[in-house]
Amino acid sequence: MISINEAIALIEQNKELTNSISLDIEKSLDYILAENIYCPINMPPFNQSAMDGFAINYNKNVSKYRIIGTLQAGKDPSTFQLKKGEAIRIFTGAAVPESCTSVIQQEWCDFNSKTLSFNKKIANNLNIRPSGEQLKKNMLVLEKGALICAPSIGLLAGIGISKIKVFEKPRIGIVITGDELVPLKSKLTPGKIFESNSYLLNAALNQYGYSSVTTYKVKDDFVATKNIVDKALSENSIVLVSGGISVGDYDYVYKAISEIGVNDVFYKINQKPGKPLYFGKLNTKAIFGLPGNPGSALTCFYIYVLPYLSQLNQRDSPIKKVSVCLEKEYTKKIGRGEFLKAVVSNGKAKICKDQNSSMLTAFIAANALLYIPGELETVGKERAVTAYLLL
């Protein structure tokens, strides 16, 4: 049995980087960028009107300007060469002619078909977005490791980039064990409970952008367990096994993965909840044996599985760590590190009720997991501890 810090370090040491693939930007949402993106153009690519109004060649000695035409967005501005004291009607987003020195918004203008005057004091360099104001050509736009979101896609389209290199998302298999589990919509009979961990883990994976997930279910039988785990490993790059990893008479997972040839990285961590957590490798593939209790499984997912998935794409885990103090003193047994569901606000942490490893109710209220080191027995209100923020 190893410590929590040892387990975290071993996961880091055993990561496998995923390959990069080329994707159309409209299909790249929630992928991780595998290259730096540099702007191929100035953005905007020309001096652009920021207002509906009039483009003028400013002359401080002129009170009335002569209107010589109209220029809407999308039209070539070079057809107009404004002399001092001349103006054109212009609209938001239109390219501003080189001879234009200012754009005056319509609300400041008094005009007819031929002449233009102003009801407020005007000046040079008003309401013109200069070429390259947002981005200059060859400027770094997005860094390798960035998560592609809706604004990223809009920005890339706006500078004319249609394809990007992203890290391929891992295929993930979830193996559910346990004869006591029955599917939703089934009738509960004595000794049975509804199976929930496949829904829990699928939702947690999807929340963080991992959508290539296949679920497998197996009865508590050694041969069946071995065959299903072997199948899951052949079809996926990462396998999460729920339950069956402990030492009960009907827990066959560890024996099965050993016979398949998976190499142990670690088995059992000195922590609560989630002591029987397993992590192993089969060539470049990884397998996690998660506890069957939902609260334990989700805790281990946040602390170990999600960081591993993030490392595959060379990015930090979305679960951020901060230092907080407890609202009330907390006492536990010395020896085992604990992860406690808690609500963190303004640097203070309130420990939730229902910390039992079989319960998910505390996770509904919690926004963090508190880490209490094993060597501590009593944590006072002023003692700082680490909180993993569940965002």
Secondary structure, DSSP 8 states (H G I E B T S, - for coil): -B-HHHHHHHHHHT-----EEEEEGGG-TT-BB-S-EE-SS-BSSS-EE-SSEEEE---TT-SSEEEEEEE-TTS-GGG----TTEEEEE-TT-B--TT--EEEEGGGEEE-SSEEEESS---SS-SEE-TTSSB-TT-EEE-TT-B--HHHHHHHHHTT--EEEEE----EEEEEE-TTEE-TTS---TT-EE--HHHHHHHHHHHTT---EEEEEE-S-HHHHHHHHHHHHHH-SEEEEES--SSSTT--HHHHHHHHT-EEEEE-BSEES-TT-EEEEETTEEEEEE-SSHHHHHHHIIIIIHHHHHHHTT---SSEEEEEEESS-EE--TTSEEEEEEEEETTEEEE-S---TT--HHHHH-SEEEEE-TT-SEE-TT-EEEEEE--
